[in-house]
Structures are given as C-alpha cells and as structure tokens.
Amino acid sequence: MISYQPLFDTMLKKNITEYNLIYKQGLSANTIHRIKKGLPISTRTLDTLCFILDCEVEDILKHDKTQ
C-alpha cells in the first residue's frame, strides 16, 4: 500500500500548509483530499509536489509492505 506520510512530514519540515498548497500553489483541494484518504494520484501531481516542496519522490510517498 502507498503511504503519503512522508509528504506530511516534509510539509511540516518545510513549514508548508495545505492552505498554501491549495490557495498559493494552485493544487486542487480534491488532490489534497485524495492524498489524505490514501487514494492514487498522478505522476504529474507527484512532479508538481516535488517542484513545490523542492524534494524527491521518496519525500512524498513510500510503499508500505505491511498493509
């Protein structure tokens, strides 16, 4: 199962809020909702998040083999 916990950890480290992602960076609220629910997101969204947060893909998601 894919876990987006690293994204929230990265956001916390970089002091970036969901509000910032939606209203200042233009990410859709639906995308944030999908991430919070653990639903799939596109590679384009991953690329956008990497650009906004200045990070790597592994800083956004991880594969959790236990679930």
All heavy atoms as TSV, in Angstrom:
chain	resi	resn	atom	element	x	y	z
A	1	MET	N	N	0.842	-1.170	0.000
A	1	MET	CA	C	0.000	0.000	0.000
A	1	MET	C	C	0.894	1.244	0.000
A	1	MET	O	O	1.923	1.284	0.650
A	1	MET	CB	C	-0.900	-0.007	1.227
A	1	MET	CG	C	-1.737	1.208	1.372
A	1	MET	SD	S	-2.825	1.009	2.796
A	1	MET	CE	C	-3.971	2.271	2.413
A	2	ILE	N	N	0.457	2.260	-0.717
A	2	ILE	CA	C	1.190	3.515	-0.777
A	2	ILE	C	C	0.807	4.387	0.416
A	2	ILE	O	O	-0.365	4.544	0.722
A	2	ILE	CB	C	0.879	4.266	-2.091
A	2	ILE	CG1	C	1.300	3.454	-3.303
A	2	ILE	CG2	C	1.532	5.647	-2.102
A	2	ILE	CD1	C	2.781	3.199	-3.409
A	3	SER	N	N	1.811	4.926	1.073
A	3	SER	CA	C	1.594	5.827	2.206
A	3	SER	C	C	2.112	7.215	1.839
A	3	SER	O	O	3.216	7.356	1.305
A	3	SER	CB	C	2.338	5.313	3.438
A	3	SER	OG	O	2.340	6.293	4.444
A	4	TYR	N	N	1.308	8.226	2.127
A	4	TYR	CA	C	1.707	9.611	1.876
A	4	TYR	C	C	2.234	10.295	3.140
A	4	TYR	O	O	2.422	11.508	3.139
A	4	TYR	CB	C	0.522	10.404	1.313
A	4	TYR	CG	C	0.053	9.901	-0.032
A	4	TYR	CD1	C	-1.101	9.147	-0.143
A	4	TYR	CD2	C	0.777	10.182	-1.183
A	4	TYR	CE1	C	-1.524	8.675	-1.370
A	4	TYR	CE2	C	0.367	9.711	-2.420
A	4	TYR	CZ	C	-0.795	8.961	-2.504
A	4	TYR	OH	O	-1.213	8.498	-3.727
A	5	GLN	N	N	2.501	9.534	4.175
A	5	GLN	CA	C	3.006	10.117	5.417
A	5	GLN	C	C	4.282	10.931	5.206
A	5	GLN	O	O	4.431	11.999	5.804
A	5	GLN	CB	C	3.217	9.032	6.479
A	5	GLN	CG	C	3.571	9.592	7.844
A	5	GLN	CD	C	2.535	10.569	8.382
A	5	GLN	OE1	O	1.347	10.291	8.328
A	5	GLN	NE2	N	2.982	11.713	8.856
A	6	PRO	N	N	5.205	10.478	4.340
A	6	PRO	CA	C	6.395	11.306	4.116
A	6	PRO	C	C	6.058	12.707	3.592
A	6	PRO	O	O	6.775	13.663	3.901
A	6	PRO	CB	C	7.196	10.514	3.078
A	6	PRO	CG	C	6.780	9.100	3.292
A	6	PRO	CD	C	5.327	9.171	3.667
A	7	LEU	N	N	4.979	12.844	2.834
A	7	LEU	CA	C	4.572	14.166	2.346
A	7	LEU	C	C	4.250	15.091	3.511
A	7	LEU	O	O	4.725	16.230	3.560
A	7	LEU	CB	C	3.353	14.057	1.424
A	7	LEU	CG	C	2.693	15.389	1.055
A	7	LEU	CD1	C	3.637	16.277	0.264
A	7	LEU	CD2	C	1.404	15.151	0.295
A	8	PHE	N	N	3.470	14.602	4.459
A	8	PHE	CA	C	3.081	15.433	5.591
A	8	PHE	C	C	4.286	15.765	6.473
A	8	PHE	O	O	4.376	16.873	7.003
A	8	PHE	CB	C	1.954	14.764	6.380
A	8	PHE	CG	C	0.718	14.591	5.540
A	8	PHE	CD1	C	0.342	13.334	5.106
A	8	PHE	CD2	C	-0.039	15.679	5.156
A	8	PHE	CE1	C	-0.785	13.173	4.310
A	8	PHE	CE2	C	-1.166	15.535	4.370
A	8	PHE	CZ	C	-1.546	14.276	3.939
A	9	ASP	N	N	5.220	14.819	6.584
A	9	ASP	CA	C	6.462	15.083	7.332
A	9	ASP	C	C	7.293	16.155	6.620
A	9	ASP	O	O	7.826	17.061	7.266
A	9	ASP	CB	C	7.284	13.804	7.483
A	9	ASP	CG	C	6.572	12.742	8.309
A	9	ASP	OD1	O	5.663	13.093	9.082
A	9	ASP	OD2	O	6.934	11.558	8.158
A	10	THR	N	N	7.382	16.066	5.305
A	10	THR	CA	C	8.134	17.045	4.512
A	10	THR	C	C	7.485	18.421	4.597
A	10	THR	O	O	8.173	19.431	4.747
A	10	THR	CB	C	8.232	16.588	3.039
A	10	THR	OG1	O	8.880	15.311	2.991
A	10	THR	CG2	C	9.016	17.584	2.201
A	11	MET	N	N	6.161	18.453	4.516
A	11	MET	CA	C	5.448	19.727	4.629
A	11	MET	C	C	5.720	20.373	5.984
A	11	MET	O	O	5.939	21.585	6.065
A	11	MET	CB	C	3.938	19.524	4.427
A	11	MET	CG	C	3.554	19.239	2.998
A	11	MET	SD	S	1.819	18.752	2.796
A	11	MET	CE	C	0.943	20.122	3.521
A	12	LEU	N	N	5.721	19.571	7.027
A	12	LEU	CA	C	5.978	20.081	8.372
A	12	LEU	C	C	7.399	20.650	8.480
A	12	LEU	O	O	7.604	21.743	9.007
A	12	LEU	CB	C	5.760	18.971	9.396
A	12	LEU	CG	C	5.840	19.358	10.857
A	12	LEU	CD1	C	4.743	20.351	11.215
A	12	LEU	CD2	C	5.716	18.121	11.732
A	13	LYS	N	N	8.376	19.910	7.940
A	13	LYS	CA	C	9.769	20.363	7.978
A	13	LYS	C	C	9.955	21.674	7.226
A	13	LYS	O	O	10.743	22.522	7.628
A	13	LYS	CB	C	10.687	19.310	7.356
A	13	LYS	CG	C	10.927	18.101	8.212
A	13	LYS	CD	C	11.824	17.132	7.476
A	13	LYS	CE	C	11.771	15.773	8.110
A	13	LYS	NZ	N	12.448	14.752	7.302
A	14	LYS	N	N	9.237	21.815	6.110
A	14	LYS	CA	C	9.400	22.997	5.262
A	14	LYS	C	C	8.399	24.093	5.583
A	14	LYS	O	O	8.352	25.106	4.892
A	14	LYS	CB	C	9.314	22.594	3.799
A	14	LYS	CG	C	10.453	21.660	3.411
A	14	LYS	CD	C	10.518	21.419	1.942
A	14	LYS	CE	C	11.663	20.493	1.625
A	14	LYS	NZ	N	12.773	21.167	1.028
A	15	ASN	N	N	7.586	23.848	6.626
A	15	ASN	CA	C	6.604	24.831	7.075
A	15	ASN	C	C	5.636	25.243	5.959
A	15	ASN	O	O	5.378	26.428	5.750
A	15	ASN	CB	C	7.306	26.058	7.680
A	15	ASN	CG	C	6.378	26.846	8.569
A	15	ASN	OD1	O	5.451	26.289	9.148
A	15	ASN	ND2	N	6.622	28.129	8.672
A	16	ILE	N	N	5.139	24.242	5.227
A	16	ILE	CA	C	4.169	24.478	4.158
A	16	ILE	C	C	2.863	23.810	4.560
A	16	ILE	O	O	2.839	22.632	4.913
A	16	ILE	CB	C	4.673	23.924	2.811
A	16	ILE	CG1	C	5.907	24.716	2.386
A	16	ILE	CG2	C	3.592	23.988	1.753
A	16	ILE	CD1	C	6.516	24.313	1.088
A	17	THR	N	N	1.792	24.566	4.505
A	17	THR	CA	C	0.484	24.073	4.929
A	17	THR	C	C	-0.347	23.621	3.732
A	17	THR	O	O	-0.026	23.938	2.578
A	17	THR	CB	C	-0.288	25.182	5.666
A	17	THR	OG1	O	-0.519	26.253	4.748
A	17	THR	CG2	C	0.473	25.675	6.885
A	18	GLU	N	N	-1.433	22.920	4.027
A	18	GLU	CA	C	-2.378	22.548	2.978
A	18	GLU	C	C	-2.960	23.806	2.343
A	18	GLU	O	O	-3.173	23.854	1.129
A	18	GLU	CB	C	-3.514	21.702	3.556
A	18	GLU	CG	C	-3.072	20.330	3.999
A	18	GLU	CD	C	-4.189	19.562	4.679
A	18	GLU	OE1	O	-5.367	19.793	4.354
A	18	GLU	OE2	O	-3.873	18.734	5.544
A	19	TYR	N	N	-3.226	24.808	3.158
A	19	TYR	CA	C	-3.746	26.086	2.659
A	19	TYR	C	C	-2.798	26.658	1.608
A	19	TYR	O	O	-3.228	27.099	0.543
A	19	TYR	CB	C	-3.911	27.076	3.818
A	19	TYR	CG	C	-4.422	28.425	3.392
A	19	TYR	CD1	C	-5.789	28.695	3.363
A	19	TYR	CD2	C	-3.549	29.445	3.019
A	19	TYR	CE1	C	-6.264	29.929	2.968
A	19	TYR	CE2	C	-4.014	30.685	2.621
A	19	TYR	CZ	C	-5.369	30.916	2.594
A	19	TYR	OH	O	-5.843	32.138	2.194
A	20	ASN	N	N	-1.510	26.641	1.903
A	20	ASN	CA	C	-0.511	27.142	0.967
A	20	ASN	C	C	-0.551	26.358	-0.342
A	20	ASN	O	O	-0.497	26.947	-1.422
A	20	ASN	CB	C	0.873	27.073	1.605
A	20	ASN	CG	C	1.963	27.601	0.710
A	20	ASN	OD1	O	2.297	26.984	-0.291
A	20	ASN	ND2	N	2.522	28.741	1.083
A	21	LEU	N	N	-0.629	25.035	-0.248
A	21	LEU	CA	C	-0.655	24.209	-1.454
A	21	LEU	C	C	-1.879	24.511	-2.320
A	21	LEU	O	O	-1.782	24.569	-3.546
A	21	LEU	CB	C	-0.642	22.723	-1.095
A	21	LEU	CG	C	0.652	22.167	-0.511
A	21	LEU	CD1	C	0.475	20.706	-0.140
A	21	LEU	CD2	C	1.809	22.339	-1.467
A	22	ILE	N	N	-3.019	24.723	-1.680
A	22	ILE	CA	C	-4.256	24.948	-2.428
A	22	ILE	C	C	-4.353	26.381	-2.948
A	22	ILE	O	O	-4.547	26.602	-4.141
A	22	ILE	CB	C	-5.483	24.601	-1.558
A	22	ILE	CG1	C	-5.486	23.109	-1.225
A	22	ILE	CG2	C	-6.777	24.998	-2.257
A	22	ILE	CD1	C	-6.477	22.699	-0.153
A	23	TYR	N	N	-4.214	27.347	-2.064
A	23	TYR	CA	C	-4.511	28.729	-2.436
A	23	TYR	C	C	-3.331	29.515	-2.981
A	23	TYR	O	O	-3.522	30.487	-3.708
A	23	TYR	CB	C	-5.130	29.471	-1.247
A	23	TYR	CG	C	-6.482	28.910	-0.894
A	23	TYR	CD1	C	-6.643	28.105	0.228
A	23	TYR	CD2	C	-7.581	29.152	-1.696
A	23	TYR	CE1	C	-7.880	27.561	0.545
A	23	TYR	CE2	C	-8.830	28.616	-1.396
A	23	TYR	CZ	C	-8.959	27.829	-0.279
A	23	TYR	OH	O	-10.181	27.286	0.022
A	24	LYS	N	N	-2.120	29.111	-2.663
A	24	LYS	CA	C	-0.959	29.844	-3.166
A	24	LYS	C	C	-0.232	29.110	-4.278
A	24	LYS	O	O	0.367	29.736	-5.142
A	24	LYS	CB	C	-0.002	30.167	-2.018
A	24	LYS	CG	C	-0.622	31.121	-1.008
A	24	LYS	CD	C	0.353	31.533	0.045
A	24	LYS	CE	C	-0.342	32.500	1.006
A	24	LYS	NZ	N	0.541	32.930	2.070
A	25	GLN	N	N	-0.266	27.775	-4.251
A	25	GLN	CA	C	0.446	26.992	-5.258
A	25	GLN	C	C	-0.478	26.435	-6.341
A	25	GLN	O	O	-0.010	25.911	-7.338
A	25	GLN	CB	C	1.217	25.845	-4.599
A	25	GLN	CG	C	2.223	26.287	-3.568
A	25	GLN	CD	C	3.342	27.127	-4.147
A	25	GLN	OE1	O	3.664	27.026	-5.317
A	25	GLN	NE2	N	3.931	27.973	-3.320
A	26	GLY	N	N	-1.792	26.507	-6.120
A	26	GLY	CA	C	-2.741	26.095	-7.147
A	26	GLY	C	C	-3.067	24.611	-7.201
A	26	GLY	O	O	-3.673	24.145	-8.161
A	27	LEU	N	N	-2.685	23.862	-6.189
A	27	LEU	CA	C	-3.041	22.441	-6.142
A	27	LEU	C	C	-4.522	22.333	-5.809
A	27	LEU	O	O	-5.031	23.118	-5.010
A	27	LEU	CB	C	-2.204	21.763	-5.064
A	27	LEU	CG	C	-1.792	20.317	-5.281
A	27	LEU	CD1	C	-0.951	20.189	-6.529
A	27	LEU	CD2	C	-1.025	19.817	-4.089
A	28	SER	N	N	-5.220	21.397	-6.404
A	28	SER	CA	C	-6.661	21.315	-6.147
A	28	SER	C	C	-6.943	20.715	-4.764
A	28	SER	O	O	-6.201	19.862	-4.268
A	28	SER	CB	C	-7.356	20.487	-7.229
A	28	SER	OG	O	-7.261	19.113	-6.965
A	29	ALA	N	N	-8.029	21.175	-4.176
A	29	ALA	CA	C	-8.455	20.649	-2.878
A	29	ALA	C	C	-8.776	19.166	-2.997
A	29	ALA	O	O	-8.573	18.400	-2.057
A	29	ALA	CB	C	-9.656	21.431	-2.357
A	30	ASN	N	N	-9.278	18.758	-4.163
A	30	ASN	CA	C	-9.586	17.341	-4.388
A	30	ASN	C	C	-8.315	16.495	-4.323
A	30	ASN	O	O	-8.335	15.383	-3.795
A	30	ASN	CB	C	-10.281	17.160	-5.737
A	30	ASN	CG	C	-10.729	15.738	-5.953
A	30	ASN	OD1	O	-11.347	15.135	-5.087
A	30	ASN	ND2	N	-10.408	15.184	-7.113
A	31	THR	N	N	-7.221	17.019	-4.831
A	31	THR	CA	C	-5.947	16.290	-4.772
A	31	THR	C	C	-5.512	16.090	-3.328
A	31	THR	O	O	-5.101	14.993	-2.940
A	31	THR	CB	C	-4.856	17.038	-5.564
A	31	THR	OG1	O	-5.267	17.115	-6.935
A	31	THR	CG2	C	-3.522	16.342	-5.463
A	32	ILE	N	N	-5.625	17.137	-2.529
A	32	ILE	CA	C	-5.276	17.025	-1.108
A	32	ILE	C	C	-6.184	16.001	-0.432
A	32	ILE	O	O	-5.727	15.176	0.366
A	32	ILE	CB	C	-5.386	18.393	-0.403
A	32	ILE	CG1	C	-4.429	19.409	-1.037
A	32	ILE	CG2	C	-5.120	18.259	1.096
A	32	ILE	CD1	C	-2.969	19.066	-0.930
A	33	HIS	N	N	-7.460	16.025	-0.774
A	33	HIS	CA	C	-8.423	15.063	-0.215
A	33	HIS	C	C	-8.017	13.638	-0.586
A	33	HIS	O	O	-8.026	12.741	0.260
A	33	HIS	CB	C	-9.828	15.380	-0.731
A	33	HIS	CG	C	-10.862	14.395	-0.306
A	33	HIS	ND1	N	-11.375	14.373	0.971
A	33	HIS	CD2	C	-11.460	13.379	-0.979
A	33	HIS	CE1	C	-12.257	13.378	1.060
A	33	HIS	NE2	N	-12.316	12.769	-0.114
A	34	ARG	N	N	-7.647	13.419	-1.848
A	34	ARG	CA	C	-7.229	12.087	-2.302
A	34	ARG	C	C	-5.996	11.615	-1.534
A	34	ARG	O	O	-5.906	10.455	-1.139
A	34	ARG	CB	C	-6.961	12.083	-3.804
A	34	ARG	CG	C	-8.207	12.283	-4.642
A	34	ARG	CD	C	-7.894	12.246	-6.130
A	34	ARG	NE	N	-7.428	10.941	-6.542
A	34	ARG	CZ	C	-8.206	9.875	-6.758
A	34	ARG	NH1	N	-9.502	9.982	-6.589
A	34	ARG	NH2	N	-7.694	8.727	-7.126
A	35	ILE	N	N	-5.053	12.514	-1.328
A	35	ILE	CA	C	-3.834	12.158	-0.595
A	35	ILE	C	C	-4.174	11.777	0.847
A	35	ILE	O	O	-3.684	10.772	1.361
A	35	ILE	CB	C	-2.815	13.322	-0.643
A	35	ILE	CG1	C	-2.269	13.465	-2.063
A	35	ILE	CG2	C	-1.698	13.114	0.365
A	35	ILE	CD1	C	-1.449	14.713	-2.298
A	36	LYS	N	N	-5.024	12.562	1.484
A	36	LYS	CA	C	-5.407	12.277	2.874
A	36	LYS	C	C	-6.119	10.938	3.010
A	36	LYS	O	O	-5.985	10.261	4.033
A	36	LYS	CB	C	-6.311	13.384	3.405
A	36	LYS	CG	C	-5.579	14.654	3.730
A	36	LYS	CD	C	-6.578	15.673	4.199
A	36	LYS	CE	C	-5.977	16.543	5.249
A	36	LYS	NZ	N	-6.947	17.504	5.779
A	37	LYS	N	N	-6.869	10.546	2.000
A	37	LYS	CA	C	-7.594	9.272	2.015
A	37	LYS	C	C	-6.741	8.104	1.524
A	37	LYS	O	O	-7.192	6.967	1.503
A	37	LYS	CB	C	-8.860	9.366	1.148
A	37	LYS	CG	C	-9.879	10.362	1.658
A	37	LYS	CD	C	-10.484	9.872	2.939
A	37	LYS	CE	C	-11.552	10.835	3.412
A	37	LYS	NZ	N	-12.164	10.422	4.643
A	38	GLY	N	N	-5.512	8.391	1.083
A	38	GLY	CA	C	-4.621	7.333	0.609
A	38	GLY	C	C	-4.971	6.829	-0.778
A	38	GLY	O	O	-4.594	5.723	-1.156
A	39	LEU	N	N	-5.668	7.642	-1.559
A	39	LEU	CA	C	-6.067	7.264	-2.914
A	39	LEU	C	C	-4.954	7.601	-3.902
A	39	LEU	O	O	-4.086	8.423	-3.614
A	39	LEU	CB	C	-7.361	7.993	-3.292
A	39	LEU	CG	C	-8.569	7.677	-2.405
A	39	LEU	CD1	C	-9.737	8.585	-2.749
A	39	LEU	CD2	C	-8.956	6.220	-2.521
A	40	PRO	N	N	-4.994	6.984	-5.087
A	40	PRO	CA	C	-3.937	7.240	-6.072
A	40	PRO	C	C	-3.935	8.693	-6.578
A	40	PRO	O	O	-4.978	9.329	-6.671
A	40	PRO	CB	C	-4.290	6.308	-7.231
A	40	PRO	CG	C	-5.258	5.328	-6.704
A	40	PRO	CD	C	-5.939	5.972	-5.543
A	41	ILE	N	N	-2.738	9.176	-6.875
A	41	ILE	CA	C	-2.580	10.471	-7.530
A	41	ILE	C	C	-1.693	10.261	-8.750
A	41	ILE	O	O	-0.996	9.253	-8.854
A	41	ILE	CB	C	-1.979	11.540	-6.590
A	41	ILE	CG1	C	-0.624	11.102	-6.059
A	41	ILE	CG2	C	-2.931	11.868	-5.456
A	41	ILE	CD1	C	0.108	12.164	-5.248
A	42	SER	N	N	-1.721	11.200	-9.671
A	42	SER	CA	C	-0.969	11.040	-10.917
A	42	SER	C	C	0.512	11.359	-10.728
A	42	SER	O	O	0.910	12.026	-9.764
A	42	SER	CB	C	-1.547	11.959	-11.994
A	42	SER	OG	O	-1.258	13.311	-11.689
A	43	THR	N	N	1.311	10.893	-11.666
A	43	THR	CA	C	2.732	11.216	-11.637
A	43	THR	C	C	2.939	12.706	-11.888
A	43	THR	O	O	3.906	13.284	-11.394
A	43	THR	CB	C	3.527	10.388	-12.659
A	43	THR	OG1	O	2.931	10.540	-13.941
A	43	THR	CG2	C	3.553	8.928	-12.268
A	44	ARG	N	N	2.039	13.325	-12.604
A	44	ARG	CA	C	2.117	14.775	-12.813
A	44	ARG	C	C	1.963	15.503	-11.473
A	44	ARG	O	O	2.663	16.464	-11.197
A	44	ARG	CB	C	1.049	15.239	-13.787
A	44	ARG	CG	C	1.133	16.727	-14.083
A	44	ARG	CD	C	0.187	17.103	-15.156
A	44	ARG	NE	N	0.588	16.368	-16.343
A	44	ARG	CZ	C	0.556	16.856	-17.559
A	44	ARG	NH1	N	0.130	18.059	-17.767
A	44	ARG	NH2	N	0.936	16.138	-18.585
A	45	THR	N	N	1.039	15.014	-10.639
A	45	THR	CA	C	0.845	15.599	-9.314
A	45	THR	C	C	2.092	15.389	-8.459
A	45	THR	O	O	2.520	16.292	-7.740
A	45	THR	CB	C	-0.396	15.005	-8.626
A	45	THR	OG1	O	-1.535	15.263	-9.434
A	45	THR	CG2	C	-0.601	15.589	-7.249
A	46	LEU	N	N	2.678	14.207	-8.543
A	46	LEU	CA	C	3.930	13.942	-7.816
A	46	LEU	C	C	5.022	14.913	-8.260
A	46	LEU	O	O	5.741	15.471	-7.429
A	46	LEU	CB	C	4.403	12.509	-8.050
A	46	LEU	CG	C	3.671	11.414	-7.303
A	46	LEU	CD1	C	4.154	10.054	-7.778
A	46	LEU	CD2	C	3.859	11.558	-5.823
A	47	ASP	N	N	5.121	15.122	-9.566
A	47	ASP	CA	C	6.113	16.047	-10.105
A	47	ASP	C	C	5.866	17.465	-9.589
A	47	ASP	O	O	6.801	18.159	-9.185
A	47	ASP	CB	C	6.075	16.021	-11.631
A	47	ASP	CG	C	7.121	16.915	-12.249
A	47	ASP	OD1	O	8.310	16.776	-11.888
A	47	ASP	OD2	O	6.753	17.751	-13.097
A	48	THR	N	N	4.609	17.880	-9.566
A	48	THR	CA	C	4.248	19.213	-9.071
A	48	THR	C	C	4.612	19.361	-7.602
A	48	THR	O	O	5.187	20.375	-7.187
A	48	THR	CB	C	2.745	19.478	-9.281
A	48	THR	OG1	O	2.446	19.383	-10.671
A	48	THR	CG2	C	2.339	20.834	-8.761
A	49	LEU	N	N	4.288	18.354	-6.800
A	49	LEU	CA	C	4.616	18.396	-5.377
A	49	LEU	C	C	6.127	18.445	-5.155
A	49	LEU	O	O	6.609	19.192	-4.294
A	49	LEU	CB	C	4.009	17.201	-4.647
A	49	LEU	CG	C	2.502	17.260	-4.427
A	49	LEU	CD1	C	1.971	15.900	-3.987
A	49	LEU	CD2	C	2.154	18.327	-3.404
A	50	CYS	N	N	6.875	17.667	-5.931
A	50	CYS	CA	C	8.338	17.686	-5.825
A	50	CYS	C	C	8.879	19.075	-6.146
A	50	CYS	O	O	9.791	19.567	-5.484
A	50	CYS	CB	C	8.964	16.655	-6.758
A	50	CYS	SG	S	8.788	14.962	-6.211
A	51	PHE	N	N	8.308	19.720	-7.157
A	51	PHE	CA	C	8.746	21.055	-7.530
A	51	PHE	C	C	8.410	22.068	-6.436
A	51	PHE	O	O	9.264	22.858	-6.022
A	51	PHE	CB	C	8.094	21.465	-8.858
A	51	PHE	CG	C	8.479	22.838	-9.307
A	51	PHE	CD1	C	9.713	23.064	-9.886
A	51	PHE	CD2	C	7.606	23.897	-9.153
A	51	PHE	CE1	C	10.078	24.344	-10.302
A	51	PHE	CE2	C	7.960	25.173	-9.552
A	51	PHE	CZ	C	9.196	25.395	-10.134
A	52	ILE	N	N	7.172	22.032	-5.944
A	52	ILE	CA	C	6.731	22.979	-4.912
A	52	ILE	C	C	7.554	22.823	-3.632
A	52	ILE	O	O	7.991	23.803	-3.038
A	52	ILE	CB	C	5.231	22.791	-4.602
A	52	ILE	CG1	C	4.380	23.223	-5.785
A	52	ILE	CG2	C	4.831	23.552	-3.348
A	52	ILE	CD1	C	2.904	22.829	-5.673
A	53	LEU	N	N	7.756	21.574	-3.216
A	53	LEU	CA	C	8.445	21.304	-1.948
A	53	LEU	C	C	9.963	21.196	-2.093
A	53	LEU	O	O	10.667	21.026	-1.090
A	53	LEU	CB	C	7.903	20.015	-1.326
A	53	LEU	CG	C	6.423	20.042	-0.962
A	53	LEU	CD1	C	5.948	18.650	-0.567
A	53	LEU	CD2	C	6.162	21.030	0.150
A	54	ASP	N	N	10.452	21.255	-3.337
A	54	ASP	CA	C	11.880	21.114	-3.606
A	54	ASP	C	C	12.417	19.848	-2.940
A	54	ASP	O	O	13.304	19.897	-2.079
A	54	ASP	CB	C	12.649	22.348	-3.135
A	54	ASP	CG	C	14.095	22.338	-3.604
A	54	ASP	OD1	O	14.373	21.741	-4.660
A	54	ASP	OD2	O	14.955	22.896	-2.901
A	55	CYS	N	N	11.825	18.719	-3.336
A	55	CYS	CA	C	12.189	17.442	-2.722
A	55	CYS	C	C	12.165	16.327	-3.757
A	55	CYS	O	O	11.892	16.566	-4.929
A	55	CYS	CB	C	11.239	17.129	-1.566
A	55	CYS	SG	S	9.544	16.801	-2.079
A	56	GLU	N	N	12.416	15.121	-3.317
A	56	GLU	CA	C	12.393	13.934	-4.169
A	56	GLU	C	C	11.099	13.157	-3.930
A	56	GLU	O	O	10.420	13.368	-2.926
A	56	GLU	CB	C	13.605	13.046	-3.863
A	56	GLU	CG	C	14.935	13.724	-4.076
A	56	GLU	CD	C	15.177	14.137	-5.515
A	56	GLU	OE1	O	14.775	13.374	-6.432
A	56	GLU	OE2	O	15.749	15.208	-5.727
A	57	VAL	N	N	10.807	12.223	-4.823
A	57	VAL	CA	C	9.578	11.428	-4.725
A	57	VAL	C	C	9.509	10.681	-3.394
A	57	VAL	O	O	8.447	10.611	-2.772
A	57	VAL	CB	C	9.449	10.441	-5.911
A	57	VAL	CG1	C	8.268	9.515	-5.739
A	57	VAL	CG2	C	9.336	11.199	-7.224
A	58	GLU	N	N	10.621	10.172	-2.926
A	58	GLU	CA	C	10.613	9.425	-1.660
A	58	GLU	C	C	10.296	10.309	-0.464
A	58	GLU	O	O	9.996	9.814	0.617
A	58	GLU	CB	C	11.916	8.652	-1.439
A	58	GLU	CG	C	13.155	9.477	-1.467
A	58	GLU	CD	C	13.788	9.589	-2.857
A	58	GLU	OE1	O	13.172	9.211	-3.858
A	58	GLU	OE2	O	14.922	10.075	-2.914
A	59	ASP	N	N	10.349	11.629	-0.650
A	59	ASP	CA	C	9.943	12.557	0.403
A	59	ASP	C	C	8.430	12.797	0.390
A	59	ASP	O	O	7.914	13.518	1.244
A	59	ASP	CB	C	10.654	13.903	0.248
A	59	ASP	CG	C	12.155	13.784	0.389
A	59	ASP	OD1	O	12.602	12.947	1.203
A	59	ASP	OD2	O	12.887	14.512	-0.307
A	60	ILE	N	N	7.734	12.183	-0.568
A	60	ILE	CA	C	6.286	12.358	-0.709
A	60	ILE	C	C	5.524	11.073	-0.418
A	60	ILE	O	O	4.463	11.103	0.189
A	60	ILE	CB	C	5.947	12.884	-2.111
A	60	ILE	CG1	C	6.542	14.275	-2.271
A	60	ILE	CG2	C	4.438	12.894	-2.357
A	60	ILE	CD1	C	6.377	14.879	-3.627
A	61	LEU	N	N	6.065	9.950	-0.869
A	61	LEU	CA	C	5.356	8.692	-0.632
A	61	LEU	C	C	6.324	7.555	-0.374
A	61	LEU	O	O	7.490	7.647	-0.649
A	61	LEU	CB	C	4.430	8.354	-1.799
A	61	LEU	CG	C	5.021	8.240	-3.209
A	61	LEU	CD1	C	5.633	6.898	-3.467
A	61	LEU	CD2	C	3.925	8.505	-4.211
A	62	LYS	N	N	5.758	6.487	0.194
A	62	LYS	CA	C	6.543	5.273	0.388
A	62	LYS	C	C	5.610	4.077	0.221
A	62	LYS	O	O	4.401	4.182	0.380
A	62	LYS	CB	C	7.220	5.248	1.753
A	62	LYS	CG	C	6.275	5.061	2.912
A	62	LYS	CD	C	7.030	4.951	4.218
A	62	LYS	CE	C	6.032	4.770	5.355
A	62	LYS	NZ	N	6.676	4.555	6.621
A	63	HIS	N	N	6.195	2.962	-0.103
A	63	HIS	CA	C	5.432	1.723	-0.250
A	63	HIS	C	C	5.526	0.980	1.079
A	63	HIS	O	O	6.599	0.601	1.527
A	63	HIS	CB	C	5.997	0.877	-1.383
A	63	HIS	CG	C	5.233	-0.367	-1.599
A	63	HIS	ND1	N	5.766	-1.607	-1.362
A	63	HIS	CD2	C	3.959	-0.581	-1.989
A	63	HIS	CE1	C	4.859	-2.531	-1.630
A	63	HIS	NE2	N	3.756	-1.929	-1.991
A	64	ASP	N	N	4.364	0.789	1.705
A	64	ASP	CA	C	4.290	0.104	2.992
A	64	ASP	C	C	3.869	-1.337	2.748
A	64	ASP	O	O	2.725	-1.603	2.425
A	64	ASP	CB	C	3.299	0.824	3.905
A	64	ASP	CG	C	3.285	0.257	5.306
A	64	ASP	OD1	O	4.023	-0.714	5.578
A	64	ASP	OD2	O	2.523	0.784	6.128
A	65	LYS	N	N	4.792	-2.264	2.890
A	65	LYS	CA	C	4.536	-3.672	2.594
A	65	LYS	C	C	3.718	-4.384	3.678
A	65	LYS	O	O	3.245	-5.472	3.473
A	65	LYS	CB	C	5.856	-4.398	2.390
A	65	LYS	CG	C	6.607	-3.921	1.185
A	65	LYS	CD	C	7.951	-4.609	1.096
A	65	LYS	CE	C	8.720	-4.181	-0.104
A	65	LYS	NZ	N	9.448	-2.939	0.040
A	66	THR	N	N	3.561	-3.748	4.831
A	66	THR	CA	C	2.851	-4.399	5.941
A	66	THR	C	C	1.339	-4.322	5.798
A	66	THR	O	O	0.628	-5.019	6.512
A	66	THR	CB	C	3.257	-3.786	7.287
A	66	THR	OG1	O	2.895	-2.408	7.309
A	66	THR	CG2	C	4.745	-3.940	7.534
A	67	GLN	N	N	0.853	-3.484	4.931
A	67	GLN	CA	C	-0.614	-3.337	4.796
A	67	GLN	C	C	-1.109	-3.882	3.502
A	67	GLN	O	O	-0.564	-3.893	2.505
A	67	GLN	CB	C	-1.003	-1.875	4.923
A	67	GLN	CG	C	-0.710	-1.356	6.282
A	67	GLN	CD	C	-1.207	0.076	6.447
A	67	GLN	OE1	O	-1.838	0.647	5.589
A	67	GLN	NE2	N	-0.912	0.643	7.590
